[in-house]
């Protein structure tokens, strides 16, 4: 069971983090499409903090005896999804970078070949 003090602390902390995220979005320090999942997660945590009985409902839905174990499971599942999502993004960027480097190498080769044929 969540104490009132812990509940108040978590709500204040989540609103502070939410404010920081919004600040970073406005300053263009974060890309919107990558930060949406974090923003939705913060809002979900705030809702859970405002109504802690949701955690017990989720625990019983998952068949978990302790609500904190259910919360830990959800957090691990969320972080796993984030890791998979970021791995996909990094893989795509790596492919794009490889293609870009190859294109630049081809253009440099063509430029060098053109300069050497003009010298002759």
C-alpha positions in Angstrom: 0.0 0.0 0.0 1.3 3.4 -0.9 1.5 6.0 1.9 0.2 9.5 1.4 3.7 10.9 1.8 5.1 8.6 -0.9 2.1 9.4 -3.2 2.6 13.1 -2.8 6.4 12.8 -3.4 5.8 10.7 -6.6 3.2 13.1 -7.9 5.5 16.1 -7.4 8.5 14.3 -8.9 6.5 13.1 -12.0 5.1 16.7 -12.6 8.7 18.0 -12.3 10.0 15.4 -14.8 7.0 16.2 -17.1 7.8 19.9 -16.9 11.4 19.1 -17.7 10.4 17.0 -20.7 8.1 19.8 -22.0 10.9 22.3 -21.6 13.3 20.1 -23.5 10.7 19.6 -26.3 10.2 23.4 -26.6 14.0 24.0 -26.8 14.2 21.3 -29.5 16.5 19.2 -27.4 14.3 16.1 -27.9 12.7 14.8 -31.0 8.9 14.6 -30.6 8.5 11.1 -32.0 11.0 9.6 -29.6 9.8 11.5 -26.5 6.1 10.7 -26.9 6.4 7.3 -25.2 8.2 8.9 -22.3 5.5 11.6 -22.0 2.7 9.0 -22.1 4.5 7.0 -19.5 4.9 9.9 -17.1 1.2 10.7 -17.5 0.4 7.0 -16.8 2.6 7.1 -13.6 0.8 10.3 -12.5 -2.6 8.6 -13.0 -1.3 5.5 -11.0 -0.1 7.8 -8.2 -3.4 9.7 -8.1 -5.3 6.4 -7.8 -3.1 3.7 -6.3 -6.0 1.1 -6.5 -5.2 0.9 -10.2 -1.9 -0.8 -9.3 -3.8 -3.5 -7.3 -6.2 -4.0 -10.2 -3.3 -4.5 -12.6 -1.7 -6.9 -10.2 -4.9 -9.0 -9.9 -5.3 -8.9 -13.7 -1.8 -10.2 -14.2 -2.2 -12.7 -11.4 0.5 -11.3 -9.3 0.3 -11.5 -5.5 2.0 -8.2 -4.7 1.2 -4.9 -6.4 4.8 -3.7 -6.3 5.9 -6.9 -8.1 3.4 -6.1 -10.9 4.6 -2.6 -11.1 8.2 -3.8 -11.3 7.2 -6.2 -14.1 5.5 -3.4 -16.0 8.5 -1.2 -15.6 10.8 -3.9 -16.9 8.5 -4.6 -19.9 8.4 -0.9 -20.6 12.1 -0.5 -20.5 12.5 -3.6 -22.8 10.2 -2.0 -25.3 12.2 1.2 -25.2 15.4 -0.7 -25.7 14.0 -2.6 -28.7 12.6 0.7 -30.1 16.0 2.5 -29.8 17.8 -0.5 -31.3 15.6 -0.3 -34.3 16.3 3.4 -34.6 20.0 3.0 -34.2 20.0 0.2 -36.8 18.2 2.4 -39.3 20.6 5.3 -38.7 23.5 3.0 -39.1 22.2 1.8 -42.5 21.6 5.4 -43.6 25.1 6.4 -42.4 26.7 3.5 -44.3 24.9 4.5 -47.5 25.9 8.1 -47.0 29.5 7.2 -46.5 29.5 5.0 -49.6 27.9 7.8 -51.7 30.5 10.3 -50.5 33.3 7.8 -51.3 31.9 7.3 -54.8 31.6 11.1 -55.4 35.2 11.6 -54.2 36.4 8.9 -56.5 34.6 10.4 -59.4 36.0 13.8 -58.5 39.5 12.5 -58.2 39.2 10.6 -61.5 37.9 13.7 -63.2 40.7 15.9 -61.8 43.4 13.4 -62.9 42.1 13.1 -66.4 42.0 16.9 -66.8 45.7 17.1 -65.8 46.8 14.8 -68.6 
